[in-house]
C-alpha cells in the first residue's frame, strides 16, 4: 500500500514537472532577451519546481501597474519645470536619442568638475551641505552608518538645525548591512528618509532584485553630484578599496537631476516636495544632459545609447566598468567597431569583489581579445567607476555598469557630456586608468587553468540571471 502511494506521488510529481516545462516554454520568452530566455529555460528544464518558484520571485522585470501610473503622474506634475529648460539649439545625434530615451534635453551653460579622490569627494559633499540654505536631497544605493555615513549625517543634522529640509532615499538591498542603523542615524539628524523600491510579498509586490542603483546628491537645486560613489567607507569590503568617479555639476542640468530625484520620491511617498523646480542660470560652458533609465522607460536607455554610439564610432571608444556582462547586440557592436578600424578599449578591475560575476565576466575575454578589443585590468584597487568616452565627442559618467542587471533591472542615471573640454577631461582620467592597468594578451589568457575555464563557462550560462 505504501509503495503504491509512493509510486502514485512520484508519477504525479513527474507529470507536474513536465507541465511546468511545457508551460514555461510559452511564458518565459515573452518580452525577454534570448540570453535571459535561454538561461531561465535551462534552469527550469533541469530543476522545474525550484526553477519556477525562483522565476515567480524574480523572473518578471516589470513594476506593478500602480507604479507605472504614479510615474506618469510625476511626469505631469514636473512638466512645467521641464518646459522652462532651454535645450541646445542644434543638439548632436546622441543628445537627440538620449532625450527621447530619458525625456531630458541637452542643455548648455553648465559647470562640470570630475572628482576621482574618494575621501575628498565626501569632503566636498559635506562642505556643500554646510552651505545649503533651502534643501538637501540624496538618492543613493548604499548609505552606511560607518564613519563616512556618520560624517554626512552630522552635516545633514547641522543643515536641519539651520532650517534646511533634508530628503534621503536609500535602497534597502544595497544598504541592507547597515539599513536599520542608517535609518536611525538619518532620522536622528532630522532627515525625511524613505526606502527606494521596498520589497512587499503581497500587495504592490516588486521584485527584490529590481533595485534603485542611482547616486544623486543635490544641494539647493544649484549643485548636483552624479556618478558611482555611495556613502560608505571606501574599504567597506575587507581587503578591497574602491576607486570612483563623480561629476560635480552646476547650472541648468541640475534641474534635470532634481526632477529625477523628485520622481523617485513621489513613487515611494505620493508626495512632491517641490514641483516648481528652479532652473539655475549659466554656470559654465559645458553641455550636459541627464539620462535616467529603468523599468519605467520604454527602452533600456543606457544600453540603447551605448550600442548605437558604438555603431557610429570612427576613432576610439573607452569603456570603464567594474562589472562587464554584455548582451549580444552590444558585443556585436564592439566587434564590428574594431573591424571598421575603431580602437576599442575596455577597462575592468583586476580586484574582484563578486566572484560569480567576475567568472561570468571573464568568460567574455577570449571573444573580446580575438576580436581585437583591448582589455585592461586595473591594478591594486577595485575600480568601481562607470564611464565611457567616444571619439572625443561624447562622455558618460554615471551609475550604470555594462551588464544585464544595469541594462534591464536597475534604476540607473547617467550624466552625458557633449562638449569637447568635458570629454577631454574624462579621457585624461581614463588614460590614467590605463597607465595603472595591465593589458591582457590572448596568449597569457589561454594559459589560465582548465578548472577556471570550466567555472567561467558555467557562470556564463547563468550570467543573464546575475
C-alpha positions, 0 to 999 in steps of 0.5 A: 500500500505504501509503495503504491502511494509512493509510486502514485506521488512520484508519477504525479510529481513527474507529470507536474514537472513536465507541465511546468516545462511545457508551460514555461516554454510559452511564458518565459520568452515573452518580452525577454532577451534570448540570453535571459530566455535561454538561461531561465529555460535551462534552469527550469528544464533541469530543476522545474519546481525550484526553477519556477518558484525562483522565476515567480520571485524574480523572473518578471522585470516589470513594476506593478501597474500602480507604479507605472501610473504614479510615474506618469503622474510625476511626469505631469506634475514636473512638466512645467519645470521641464518646459522652462529648460532651454535645450541646445539649439542644434543638439548632436545625434546622441543628445537627440536619442538620449532625450527621447530615451530619458525625456531630458534635453541637452542643455548648455551653460553648465559647470562640470568638475570630475572628482576621482579622490574618494575621501575628498569627494565626501569632503566636498559633499559635506562642505556643500551641505554646510552651505545649503540654505533651502534643501538637501536631497540624496538618492543613493544605493548604499548609505552606511552608518560607518564613519563616512555615513556618520560624517554626512549625517552630522552635516545633514543634522547641522543643515536641519538645525539651520532650517534646511529640509533634508530628503534621503532615499536609500535602497534597502538591498544595497544598504541592507548591512547597515539599513536599520542603523542608517535609518536611525542615524538619518532620522536622528539628524532630522532627515525625511528618509524613505526606502527606494523600491521596498520589497512587499510579498503581497500587495504592490509586490516588486521584485527584490532584485529590481533595485534603485542603483542611482547616486544623486546628491543635490544641494539647493537645486544649484549643485548636483553630484552624479556618478558611482560613489555611495556613502560608505567607507571606501574599504567597506569590503575587507581587503578591497578599496574602491576607486570612483568617479563623480561629476560635480555639476552646476547650472541648468542640468541640475534641474534635470537631476532634481526632477529625477530625484523628485520622481523617485520620491513621489513613487515611494511617498505620493508626495512632491516636495517641490514641483516648481523646480528652479532652473539655475542660470549659466554656470559654465560652458559645458553641455550636459544632459541627464539620462535616467533609465529603468523599468519605467522607460520604454527602452533600456536607455543606457544600453540603447545609447551605448550600442548605437554610439558604438555603431557610429564610432570612427576613432576610439571608444573607452569603456570603464566598468567594474562589472562587464556582462554584455548582451549580444547586440552590444558585443556585436557592436564592439566587434564590428567597431574594431573591424571598421578600424575603431580602437576599442578599449575596455577597462575592468578591475583586476580586484574582484569583489563578486566572484560569480560575476567576475567568472561570468565576466571573464568568460567574455575575454577570449571573444573580446581579445580575438576580436581585437578589443583591448582589455585592461585590468586595473591594478591594486584597487577595485575600480568601481567607476562607470564611464565611457568616452567616444571619439572625443565627442561624447562622455558618460559618467554615471551609475550604470555598469555594462551588464544585464542587471544595469541594462534591464533591472536597475534604476540607473542615471547617467550624466552625458557630456557633449562638449569637447573640454568635458570629454577631454577631461574624462579621457585624461582620467581614463588614460590614467586608468590605463597607465595603472592597468595591465593589458591582457594578451590572448596568449597569457589568457589561454594559459589560465587553468582548465578548472577556471575555464570550466567555472567561467563557462558555467557562470556564463550560462547563468550570467543573464540571471546575475 
